[in-house]
């Protein structure tokens, strides 16, 4: 076998072995998550378009709630994660309640969600006690992530949490882009990808950049 071909074969074998190790570690991690004991937390208030709702009221009749922590309509990265999660939201909601939480007022949340085609139930913590005390990354106010809560006889338990970050496993776009050599150092998400050409045949009036 030519040296270049052998080197390529060795590289592919090393990648495959590392992928197998990651899968095995992920299975161990998920087993630990299943076994984690929940800790009781306050029944925090939130604002919605329908008025104030407590955390226990956001479960939607389920005993488990996945709370997506979104930094708000001004964050491109949070929008990327939510765009992806929105795509398989019906699958998640077949098993548990899901709500997207941010600091934005309810009306702002709804306008932005509609502009993205999001189907999430929405609630605003307003940047208050909830996000300071329940941040997925301890000590980080308004950081992106997700928290899994359980409801036990009216008591809300915090069971698992994970912080989101560029390149993580919770946004599949990063992993697919990585196959083509793109990563956090040479790709940044945008709200839209249209680029204005040098000249517009329609005259270019009233174009929103």
C-alpha positions as CSV (number, residue, x, y, z in Angstrom):
1,X,0.0,0.0,0.0
2,X,1.4,3.5,-0.9
3,X,2.6,5.5,2.1
4,X,-0.1,8.2,1.6
5,X,-2.8,5.6,1.4
6,X,-1.5,3.9,4.5
7,X,-1.4,7.2,6.4
8,X,-5.0,7.9,5.4
9,X,-6.1,4.5,6.4
10,X,-4.4,4.8,9.8
11,X,-6.0,8.2,10.3
12,X,-9.5,6.9,9.5
13,X,-9.0,4.0,11.9
14,X,-7.9,6.4,14.7
15,X,-11.0,8.6,14.1
16,X,-13.3,5.5,14.2
17,X,-11.7,4.3,17.4
18,X,-12.1,7.8,19.0
19,X,-15.7,7.9,17.9
20,X,-16.3,4.5,19.6
21,X,-14.7,5.7,22.8
22,X,-16.9,8.9,22.8
23,X,-20.0,6.7,22.3
24,X,-19.0,4.5,25.2
25,X,-18.3,7.5,27.5
26,X,-21.6,9.1,26.4
27,X,-23.5,5.9,27.4
28,X,-21.8,6.0,30.8
29,X,-22.7,9.6,31.2
30,X,-26.3,9.0,30.4
31,X,-26.4,6.1,32.9
32,X,-25.2,8.5,35.5
33,X,-27.8,11.1,34.5
34,X,-30.6,8.5,34.9
35,X,-29.3,7.6,38.4
36,X,-29.0,11.2,39.6
37,X,-31.1,12.2,42.5
38,X,-33.2,15.4,42.2
39,X,-32.8,18.3,44.6
40,X,-35.9,20.4,45.6
41,X,-35.9,24.0,44.4
42,X,-38.3,27.0,44.7
43,X,-41.4,27.1,42.5
44,X,-40.2,30.2,40.6
45,X,-42.6,32.6,39.0
46,X,-42.5,33.4,35.2
47,X,-44.3,35.8,32.9
48,X,-46.1,34.5,29.9
49,X,-48.6,36.0,27.4
50,X,-51.3,34.4,29.5
51,X,-50.1,36.0,32.7
52,X,-47.9,34.8,35.6
53,X,-47.1,31.0,35.8
54,X,-45.1,29.1,38.3
55,X,-42.4,26.6,37.3
56,X,-44.7,23.8,38.4
57,X,-47.3,25.0,36.0
58,X,-44.9,24.8,33.0
59,X,-44.8,21.0,33.0
60,X,-47.8,20.8,30.8
61,X,-49.3,17.9,32.7
62,X,-46.1,15.9,32.5
63,X,-43.8,14.8,35.4
64,X,-40.7,15.9,33.6
65,X,-39.8,19.3,32.1
66,X,-36.9,20.2,29.8
67,X,-36.2,23.9,30.3
68,X,-34.2,25.4,27.5
69,X,-32.2,28.4,28.8
70,X,-32.0,30.9,25.9
71,X,-30.1,34.2,26.3
72,X,-32.7,36.0,24.3
73,X,-33.4,37.3,20.8
74,X,-30.1,39.1,20.6
75,X,-27.9,35.9,20.8
76,X,-27.0,34.3,17.4
77,X,-25.7,31.2,19.2
78,X,-28.7,30.7,21.3
79,X,-30.8,31.1,18.2
80,X,-28.8,28.3,16.4
81,X,-29.4,25.9,19.3
82,X,-33.1,26.7,19.4
83,X,-33.5,26.4,15.6
84,X,-32.1,22.9,15.9
85,X,-34.1,21.8,18.9
86,X,-37.2,23.2,17.3
87,X,-36.8,20.7,14.5
88,X,-37.2,17.7,16.7
89,X,-39.4,19.3,19.3
90,X,-42.4,17.0,18.6
91,X,-40.2,14.0,19.4
92,X,-39.2,15.5,22.7
93,X,-42.7,16.5,23.6
94,X,-43.8,12.9,23.1
95,X,-41.9,12.1,26.3
96,X,-41.8,15.2,28.4
97,X,-42.7,18.9,28.7
98,X,-40.5,21.4,27.0
99,X,-40.4,25.2,27.5
100,X,-38.0,27.8,26.2
101,X,-37.0,30.4,28.9
102,X,-35.3,33.8,28.3
103,X,-35.1,37.2,29.9
104,X,-37.0,38.9,27.1
105,X,-40.6,40.1,27.8
106,X,-43.3,37.6,26.6
107,X,-44.3,39.8,23.6
108,X,-40.7,40.0,22.4
109,X,-40.3,36.3,22.9
110,X,-43.4,35.6,20.8
111,X,-42.4,37.9,18.0
112,X,-39.0,36.5,17.7
113,X,-40.2,32.9,17.9
114,X,-42.7,33.6,15.1
115,X,-40.0,35.0,13.0
116,X,-38.0,31.8,13.4
117,X,-40.9,29.4,13.1
118,X,-40.4,28.1,16.6
119,X,-43.1,26.0,18.2
120,X,-41.8,26.2,21.8
121,X,-44.0,27.1,24.7
122,X,-42.4,30.3,26.1
123,X,-41.9,31.9,29.4
124,X,-39.8,34.9,30.7
125,X,-37.7,34.8,33.8
126,X,-36.9,38.5,33.3
127,X,-33.3,38.1,34.4
128,X,-34.3,37.6,38.0
129,X,-33.8,35.0,40.7
130,X,-34.5,32.0,38.5
131,X,-31.7,32.4,36.1
132,X,-29.2,33.5,38.7
133,X,-30.0,30.5,40.9
134,X,-30.8,27.9,38.3
135,X,-28.2,28.7,35.6
136,X,-26.9,25.6,33.8
137,X,-23.4,26.9,34.4
138,X,-23.1,27.8,38.1
139,X,-22.1,31.4,38.7
140,X,-23.0,32.4,35.2
141,X,-26.0,34.7,34.9
142,X,-28.2,34.2,31.8
143,X,-26.0,31.5,30.3
144,X,-27.3,29.1,27.6
145,X,-28.1,25.5,28.4
146,X,-30.8,23.1,29.5
147,X,-32.2,21.9,32.9
148,X,-34.2,18.8,33.4
149,X,-36.8,19.1,36.2
150,X,-39.1,16.5,37.8
151,X,-42.4,17.1,39.6
152,X,-42.9,15.0,42.7
153,X,-46.2,15.5,44.5
154,X,-46.1,19.2,43.8
155,X,-42.4,19.7,44.6
156,X,-40.1,20.7,41.7
157,X,-36.8,18.7,41.7
158,X,-33.7,19.8,39.7
159,X,-32.3,16.5,38.3
160,X,-29.8,17.3,35.5
161,X,-28.4,20.3,33.8
162,X,-26.0,21.1,30.9
163,X,-24.4,24.3,29.7
164,X,-24.4,25.0,26.0
165,X,-21.3,26.2,24.2
166,X,-20.0,26.5,20.6
167,X,-19.1,23.1,19.2
168,X,-21.0,21.1,21.8
169,X,-23.0,17.9,21.2
170,X,-26.3,19.6,21.8
171,X,-26.3,21.4,18.4
172,X,-25.8,19.0,15.6
173,X,-24.9,21.7,13.2
174,X,-21.4,22.0,14.8
175,X,-20.7,18.3,14.3
176,X,-21.8,18.3,10.7
177,X,-19.8,21.4,9.9
178,X,-16.8,19.7,11.6
179,X,-16.9,17.0,9.0
180,X,-16.1,19.7,6.4
181,X,-13.4,21.3,8.6
182,X,-15.5,24.2,10.0
183,X,-15.4,25.0,13.7
184,X,-15.6,27.8,16.3
185,X,-12.6,29.5,14.9
186,X,-13.8,29.8,11.3
187,X,-17.6,29.8,11.4
188,X,-20.1,31.9,13.2
189,X,-23.9,31.6,13.1
190,X,-26.0,34.4,11.7
191,X,-29.7,35.2,12.0
192,X,-29.8,35.1,8.2
193,X,-27.3,34.2,5.4
194,X,-28.4,36.4,2.5
195,X,-25.6,38.6,1.3
196,X,-26.4,41.7,-0.7
197,X,-24.8,41.5,-4.2
198,X,-22.8,44.4,-5.5
199,X,-25.7,45.4,-7.7
200,X,-29.4,44.7,-7.5
201,X,-31.4,44.4,-10.7
202,X,-34.5,45.7,-8.9
203,X,-32.9,48.9,-8.0
204,X,-32.0,48.0,-4.4
205,X,-34.7,50.2,-2.7
206,X,-35.9,49.4,0.9
207,X,-33.5,46.4,1.4
208,X,-33.2,45.3,5.0
209,X,-29.6,44.3,5.7
